[in-house]
Amino acid sequence: MRRAPEALAVALREVDARRLRRRRVVAAPVRAEIEALAPDPRAAAPPVLAIDGRRYVNFCSNDYLGLATHPALAAAMADCARLQGAGAGASHLVSGHGPEHEALERELAEFTGRERALLFSTGYMANLGVAVALADRDDLVLGDRLNHASLVDAALLARTRHSLRYAHGDAAAARAALATHAATSPAAGALMLTDGVFSMDGDLAPLPALAAAAREHGAWLVVDDAHGLGTLGPGGGGSVAHFGLGADDVPVLVGTLGKAFGSFGAFVAGSAELIEWLVQRARTYIYTTALPQPVAAATRAALRLVVTESWRREKLEQLVGRFRSLAIARGLPLLDSPTAIQPVIFGAESAALEASEALRAAGFWVGAIRPPTVPPGTARLRITLSAAHREADVDALVDALAMAWARHAPPSVAGRALR
């Protein structure tokens, strides 16, 4: 874009004309709902937001286990801040690595069944750091067509000569690409990047087949399990644990802490040698200020709850099943997602926006997801469930959603069946 007086204004008008402008709102959890928590350890504050003076039940957050407003996390953060201060003050490799960071890394390694874990400030930075550190110039970087933007950018920033994206969920295509690269560049390596749970569709990657292909061709398999850890698998071990896979199958596991864990930050877990290499070569780890220790302390509190309070996963699973049963009974077209992410595709951007407004009028906060976040023609409402929701919330949402679908779904998708 040229630096011209009207260039940005013209570009923004084009975004508006296509109804693709993203807008922020000031949203705050309703304090009264949090303070009303009973001493019952199974209590969870309802996900109610205050926006422009009105309350909404939030059905689009990633707070899958209802931990973001948990008093234990707030207390751990406040107590640590009083002792350690608000910020780290430096990068991990200078003087910013504190006792809370060290303890959290040990606990995350144990939780994931890996030798070591390494904290990053965000999941985006973790993915970039891994790709740049592991990919050599002649290596192949391979990724799913619907990978999260951070994995797409990681592949670009790796700056390898060979980068491919295979059709969504097509493990056979991934295996074929690895085989071709191995045959044409036998001395080069390969790096395969995938989400564990895809953030916009809610489906799971075919991890067993991808792991077998990576092992066969000596490739690194990197799984970003941002939306799986804490919610899926035995003990909340995520999509990798869900499929019964281990560290040999998935040598590089990326997790984020701002979703099911209700905190902030990210980590990479793997062998001791892998983590030590990232300490030496992951630029997004080396050249940035460390995560504040109070955030690490809050995450440690969250991790204890994830491990000990299995009822949160059980309730989430029950609510997902309830939503799907009710939605299918009302004729709503759902994708084949077993997770807390339940998208309803309206197709046209205008239809998704109008449906979002209809839900807002009914007291529900569900954002419309439009291109380029999702492919053209697949604008949708991305509904997410949380252990903090009540059955009555889910029932009322389905009623409002069915009415929005009847009024706003374009004819081309109105008869779409469950897939």
C-alpha positions as CSV (number, residue, x, y, z in Angstrom):
1,M,0.0,0.0,0.0
2,R,1.3,3.4,-0.9
3,R,1.6,6.1,1.7
4,A,-1.0,8.4,0.3
5,P,-3.6,10.6,2.2
6,E,-6.6,8.6,1.1
7,A,-5.1,5.1,0.7
8,L,-6.1,3.8,4.1
9,A,-9.5,5.4,4.0
10,V,-10.2,3.9,0.6
11,A,-9.1,0.5,1.8
12,L,-11.3,0.7,4.8
13,R,-14.3,1.7,2.7
14,E,-13.7,-1.4,0.6
15,V,-13.7,-3.5,3.7
16,D,-17.0,-1.9,4.8
17,A,-18.5,-2.5,1.4
18,R,-17.9,-6.2,1.7
19,R,-19.2,-6.2,5.3
20,L,-15.9,-7.6,6.6
21,R,-14.8,-4.9,9.1
22,R,-13.8,-6.3,12.4
23,R,-15.0,-4.2,15.5
24,R,-14.1,-4.4,19.1
25,V,-16.5,-4.0,22.0
26,V,-15.8,-3.4,25.6
27,A,-17.0,-6.5,27.3
28,A,-16.7,-7.2,31.1
29,P,-17.8,-10.2,33.1
30,V,-20.7,-9.3,35.3
31,R,-19.2,-9.0,38.7
32,A,-22.4,-9.9,40.6
33,E,-22.4,-13.3,38.9
34,I,-18.9,-14.0,40.0
35,E,-19.4,-12.9,43.6
36,A,-22.6,-15.0,43.8
37,L,-20.5,-18.2,43.6
38,A,-21.4,-20.5,46.4
39,P,-18.7,-22.3,48.4
40,D,-19.7,-25.4,46.5
41,P,-16.5,-26.4,44.6
42,R,-18.6,-27.5,41.6
43,A,-19.9,-23.9,41.2
44,A,-19.0,-21.9,38.1
45,A,-19.8,-18.3,37.4
46,P,-22.3,-18.1,34.5
47,P,-20.5,-16.6,31.4
48,V,-22.5,-13.3,31.4
49,L,-21.0,-10.2,29.8
50,A,-22.0,-6.6,30.3
51,I,-21.7,-4.7,26.9
52,D,-23.1,-1.2,26.4
53,G,-25.2,-1.5,29.6
54,R,-26.8,-4.7,28.6
55,R,-26.2,-8.3,29.8
56,Y,-25.6,-11.2,27.4
57,V,-24.9,-14.9,27.8
58,N,-21.6,-15.4,26.2
59,F,-21.5,-18.3,23.7
60,C,-18.3,-17.4,21.8
61,S,-15.5,-17.4,24.3
62,N,-12.8,-20.1,24.6
63,D,-13.2,-20.4,28.3
64,Y,-14.2,-24.0,27.9
65,L,-13.9,-25.1,31.6
66,G,-15.2,-21.9,33.1
67,L,-11.8,-21.1,34.8
68,A,-11.2,-17.5,33.6
69,T,-13.2,-16.0,36.5
70,H,-12.4,-18.7,39.1
71,P,-11.5,-17.2,42.4
72,A,-8.5,-19.5,42.8
73,L,-6.8,-18.1,39.7
74,A,-7.5,-14.5,40.8
75,A,-6.1,-15.2,44.3
76,A,-3.0,-16.9,43.0
77,M,-2.3,-14.0,40.6
78,A,-2.8,-11.3,43.3
79,D,-0.7,-13.2,45.9
80,C,2.1,-13.6,43.4
81,A,2.0,-10.0,42.3
82,R,2.4,-8.8,45.9
83,L,5.5,-11.0,46.3
84,Q,7.1,-10.9,42.8
85,G,5.7,-7.7,41.2
86,A,3.5,-7.2,38.2
87,G,6.1,-7.8,35.4
88,A,9.1,-9.9,34.6
89,G,11.2,-7.0,33.6
90,A,13.4,-8.8,31.1
91,S,13.5,-11.8,28.8
92,H,13.8,-15.4,30.2
93,L,17.5,-15.5,29.2
94,V,18.5,-12.2,30.9
95,S,16.8,-12.0,34.3
96,G,13.1,-12.5,33.7
97,H,12.8,-16.2,34.4
98,G,11.4,-16.6,37.9
99,P,10.4,-19.4,40.3
100,E,6.8,-19.4,39.1
101,H,7.9,-19.9,35.5
102,E,10.2,-22.7,36.5
103,A,7.5,-24.5,38.5
104,L,4.9,-24.1,35.8
105,E,7.2,-25.5,33.2
106,R,7.9,-28.6,35.3
107,E,4.2,-29.1,36.0
108,L,3.2,-28.7,32.3
109,A,5.9,-31.3,31.3
110,E,4.4,-33.7,33.8
111,F,0.9,-33.0,32.7
112,T,1.7,-33.6,29.0
113,G,4.0,-36.6,29.7
114,R,7.0,-34.9,28.2
115,E,10.5,-34.4,29.5
116,R,10.4,-30.6,29.5
117,A,8.2,-27.7,28.6
118,L,9.0,-24.1,27.6
119,L,6.8,-21.1,28.2
120,F,6.0,-18.6,25.5
121,S,4.1,-15.4,25.7
122,T,1.4,-16.5,23.2
123,G,0.5,-19.5,21.1
124,Y,1.2,-17.4,18.0
125,M,4.8,-16.9,19.2
126,A,5.2,-20.5,20.2
127,N,4.3,-21.7,16.7
128,L,6.5,-19.1,15.0
129,G,9.4,-20.0,17.3
130,V,9.1,-23.8,16.7
131,A,9.0,-23.5,12.9
132,V,11.9,-21.1,12.6
133,A,14.0,-23.1,15.0
134,L,13.4,-26.5,13.4
135,A,13.1,-25.9,9.6
136,D,16.2,-25.7,7.5
137,R,16.4,-24.0,4.1
138,D,15.8,-27.2,2.1
139,D,13.3,-28.8,4.3
140,L,9.6,-29.2,3.5
141,V,7.1,-27.4,5.7
142,L,3.7,-29.0,5.4
143,G,0.4,-27.9,6.8
144,D,-3.4,-28.5,6.8
145,R,-5.4,-26.2,4.5
146,L,-7.5,-25.0,7.5
147,N,-4.6,-24.5,10.0
148,H,-4.8,-21.6,12.3
149,A,-3.3,-18.3,11.1
150,S,-0.3,-18.7,13.4
151,L,0.6,-22.0,11.8
152,V,0.2,-20.6,8.3
153,D,2.5,-17.7,9.2
154,A,4.9,-20.0,10.9
155,A,5.3,-21.9,7.6
156,L,5.9,-18.6,5.8
157,L,8.4,-17.3,8.3
158,A,10.4,-20.6,8.2
159,R,11.6,-19.4,4.8
160,T,12.2,-22.9,3.4
161,R,12.3,-23.6,-0.3
162,H,9.5,-26.0,0.0
163,S,6.1,-25.3,1.6
164,L,2.8,-27.0,0.9
165,R,-0.7,-27.1,2.3
166,Y,-2.7,-30.3,1.9
167,A,-6.5,-30.6,1.7
168,H,-8.2,-30.4,5.1
169,G,-7.8,-33.6,7.1
170,D,-6.3,-35.5,4.2
171,A,-3.6,-37.6,5.8
172,A,-3.1,-39.5,2.6
173,A,-2.2,-36.3,0.8
174,A,0.2,-35.3,3.6
175,R,1.9,-38.7,3.4
176,A,2.2,-38.4,-0.4
177,A,3.8,-35.0,-0.1
178,L,6.3,-36.3,2.5
179,A,7.1,-39.2,0.2
180,T,7.7,-37.0,-2.8
181,H,9.9,-34.7,-0.8
182,A,11.9,-37.6,0.6
183,A,12.4,-39.0,-2.9
184,T,13.5,-35.7,-4.5
185,S,15.4,-34.3,-1.5
186,P,16.7,-37.3,0.5
187,A,19.1,-35.2,2.6
188,A,16.5,-32.7,3.7
189,G,14.0,-32.9,6.6
190,A,10.4,-32.1,6.9
191,L,8.1,-30.3,9.4
192,M,4.4,-31.1,9.5
193,L,2.1,-28.5,11.2
194,T,-1.5,-29.2,12.3
195,D,-4.0,-28.1,14.7
196,G,-5.2,-30.8,17.0
197,V,-8.7,-29.3,17.1
198,F,-9.5,-26.9,14.3
199,S,-10.6,-23.6,15.7
200,M,-13.3,-22.7,13.2
201,D,-14.8,-26.1,12.4
202,G,-14.3,-27.9,15.8
203,D,-13.2,-31.2,14.1
204,L,-10.1,-33.2,15.1
205,A,-7.1,-33.7,12.9
206,P,-6.4,-37.4,11.9
207,L,-3.5,-37.5,14.3
208,P,-2.9,-41.3,14.2
209,A,-2.5,-41.3,10.4
210,L,-0.4,-38.1,10.4
211,A,1.9,-39.5,13.2
212,A,2.4,-42.7,11.2
213,A,3.3,-40.7,8.0
214,A,5.7,-38.4,9.9
215,R,7.4,-41.4,11.5
216,E,7.7,-43.2,8.2
217,H,9.5,-40.3,6.6
218,G,11.4,-38.9,9.5
219,A,9.4,-35.7,9.8
220,W,8.7,-33.6,12.8
221,L,5.0,-33.6,13.7
222,V,4.0,-30.4,15.4
223,V,0.5,-30.4,16.9
224,D,-1.0,-27.1,18.2
225,D,-3.6,-28.4,20.7
226,A,-4.9,-25.0,21.7
227,H,-8.5,-26.1,21.7
228,G,-8.0,-29.7,22.9
229,L,-5.8,-29.5,26.0
230,G,-7.9,-29.5,29.1
231,T,-11.1,-30.5,27.4
232,L,-10.4,-33.8,25.5
233,G,-8.7,-37.1,26.4
234,P,-8.0,-38.8,29.7
235,G,-7.3,-36.2,32.4
236,G,-7.7,-33.4,29.9
237,G,-4.6,-34.5,28.0
238,G,-6.0,-33.1,24.8
239,S,-6.4,-34.5,21.3
240,V,-3.1,-36.3,21.4
241,A,-4.2,-38.2,24.5
242,H,-7.7,-38.6,23.0
243,F,-6.2,-40.8,20.2
244,G,-3.9,-42.6,22.7
245,L,-0.7,-41.1,21.2
246,G,2.4,-40.2,23.1
247,A,5.6,-38.2,22.8
248,D,7.1,-40.5,20.2
249,D,4.1,-40.0,18.0
250,V,3.9,-36.3,18.5
251,P,7.3,-35.0,19.4
252,V,6.3,-31.3,19.4
253,L,3.2,-30.4,21.4
254,V,2.1,-26.8,21.5
255,G,-0.5,-25.7,24.0
256,T,-2.1,-22.4,24.9
257,L,-3.1,-21.3,28.4
258,G,-5.8,-18.7,27.6
259,K,-8.5,-21.2,26.6
260,A,-9.4,-24.2,28.8
261,F,-6.9,-23.0,31.4
262,G,-8.5,-19.6,31.7
263,S,-5.2,-17.7,32.0
264,F,-2.8,-16.5,29.3
265,G,0.4,-17.6,27.5
266,A,1.5,-20.8,25.8
267,F,4.1,-23.5,25.9
268,V,5.9,-26.1,23.9
269,A,6.4,-29.6,25.4
270,G,8.8,-32.3,24.1
271,S,12.1,-33.9,24.7
272,A,14.9,-32.3,26.8
273,E,16.9,-31.8,23.6
274,L,14.1,-30.2,21.7
275,I,13.4,-27.7,24.5
276,E,17.1,-26.9,24.8
277,W,17.3,-26.3,21.1
278,L,14.3,-23.9,21.3
279,V,16.0,-22.0,24.1
280,Q,18.9,-21.5,21.8
281,R,17.1,-20.9,18.5
282,A,13.5,-19.8,19.0
283,R,13.6,-16.1,18.4
284,T,10.1,-15.5,19.7
285,Y,11.3,-16.9,23.0
286,I,14.7,-15.3,23.2
287,Y,13.9,-11.8,22.1
288,T,10.8,-10.9,24.2
289,T,10.0,-10.1,27.8
290,A,9.0,-13.1,29.9
291,L,5.4,-13.7,30.8
292,P,4.6,-12.0,34.1
293,Q,5.0,-14.4,37.0
294,P,1.5,-13.6,38.4
295,V,0.1,-15.0,35.2
296,A,2.2,-18.2,35.6
297,A,1.0,-18.5,39.2
298,A,-2.6,-18.2,38.0
299,T,-2.0,-20.9,35.4
300,R,-0.5,-23.2,38.0
301,A,-3.8,-22.8,40.0
302,A,-5.7,-23.6,36.8
303,L,-3.7,-26.7,36.1
304,R,-4.5,-28.1,39.5
305,L,-8.2,-27.6,38.8
306,V,-7.9,-29.1,35.4
307,V,-6.3,-32.2,36.9
308,T,-8.6,-32.6,40.0
309,E,-12.0,-31.3,38.8
310,S,-12.9,-33.8,36.0
311,W,-16.5,-32.8,36.5
312,R,-15.8,-29.7,34.3
313,R,-14.9,-31.9,31.3
314,E,-17.8,-34.2,32.0
315,K,-20.3,-31.3,32.2
316,L,-18.8,-29.7,29.0
317,E,-19.2,-33.0,27.2
318,Q,-22.8,-33.3,28.4
319,L,-23.6,-29.8,27.3
320,V,-22.1,-30.3,23.8
321,G,-24.2,-33.5,23.4
322,R,-27.3,-31.6,24.6
323,F,-26.7,-28.7,22.1
324,R,-26.2,-31.0,19.2
325,S,-29.2,-33.1,19.9
326,L,-31.5,-30.1,20.3
327,A,-30.0,-28.3,17.3
328,I,-30.3,-31.4,15.0
329,A,-33.9,-31.9,16.2
330,R,-34.7,-28.3,15.1
331,G,-33.1,-28.8,11.7
332,L,-30.0,-26.8,12.2
333,P,-27.0,-27.9,10.0
334,L,-24.1,-28.7,12.2
335,L,-20.6,-29.8,11.2
336,D,-19.2,-33.1,12.5
337,S,-17.6,-31.7,15.6
338,P,-17.4,-33.6,18.9
339,T,-15.8,-30.6,20.7
340,A,-17.0,-27.4,22.4
341,I,-16.7,-25.6,19.0
342,Q,-20.1,-25.9,17.2
343,P,-20.2,-23.7,14.1
344,V,-23.4,-23.0,12.1
345,I,-22.5,-22.0,8.6
346,F,-24.8,-19.3,7.0
347,G,-22.6,-18.9,3.9
348,A,-23.0,-15.2,3.1
349,E,-21.4,-12.6,5.3
350,S,-24.6,-10.6,5.5
351,A,-26.6,-13.6,6.6
352,A,-24.1,-14.4,9.4
353,L,-24.1,-10.8,10.6
354,E,-27.9,-10.6,10.6
355,A,-28.1,-13.9,12.5
356,S,-25.6,-12.6,15.1
357,E,-27.7,-9.5,15.6
358,A,-30.8,-11.6,16.0
359,L,-29.1,-13.6,18.8
360,R,-27.9,-10.4,20.4
361,A,-31.5,-9.1,20.5
362,A,-32.4,-12.4,22.3
363,G,-29.6,-11.8,24.9
364,F,-26.8,-14.0,23.5
365,W,-23.4,-12.9,22.4
366,V,-22.2,-14.9,19.4
367,G,-19.9,-13.3,16.9
368,A,-20.2,-13.7,13.1
369,I,-17.0,-15.2,11.6
370,R,-16.3,-14.1,8.1
371,P,-13.5,-14.3,5.5
372,P,-10.6,-14.1,5.6
373,T,-10.8,-16.0,8.9
374,V,-12.8,-18.7,7.2
375,P,-13.0,-19.5,3.4
376,P,-15.3,-17.4,1.2
377,G,-18.8,-18.6,1.2
378,T,-18.6,-20.2,4.7
379,A,-19.4,-17.2,7.0
380,R,-20.7,-18.6,10.2
381,L,-21.7,-18.3,13.8
382,R,-19.0,-20.0,15.9
383,I,-20.8,-21.2,18.9
384,T,-18.7,-22.4,21.8
385,L,-19.9,-24.3,24.9
386,S,-18.4,-23.9,28.4
387,A,-18.7,-25.9,31.6
388,A,-20.0,-22.7,33.1
389,H,-23.1,-22.7,30.9
390,R,-26.4,-24.1,32.3
391,E,-28.7,-26.4,30.5
392,A,-31.3,-23.6,30.4
393,D,-28.8,-21.4,28.6
394,V,-28.2,-24.0,26.0
395,D,-31.9,-24.7,25.5
396,A,-32.7,-21.0,25.1
397,L,-29.8,-20.5,22.7
398,V,-31.0,-23.3,20.4
399,D,-34.5,-21.7,20.3
400,A,-33.1,-18.3,19.3
401,L,-30.7,-19.9,16.9
402,A,-33.5,-21.9,15.2
403,M,-35.4,-18.7,14.7
404,A,-32.4,-16.9,13.3
405,W,-31.7,-19.7,10.9
406,A,-35.3,-19.7,9.6
407,R,-35.1,-16.0,9.0
408,H,-31.6,-15.4,7.7
409,A,-30.2,-18.5,6.1
410,P,-29.9,-18.1,2.4
411,P,-31.9,-20.5,0.3
412,S,-28.7,-22.1,-1.0
413,V,-27.8,-23.4,2.5
414,A,-31.2,-23.5,4.2
415,G,-31.7,-27.1,3.3
416,R,-28.1,-28.2,4.1
417,A,-28.1,-31.5,6.1
418,L,-25.8,-32.4,9.0
419,R,-22.3,-33.3,7.7
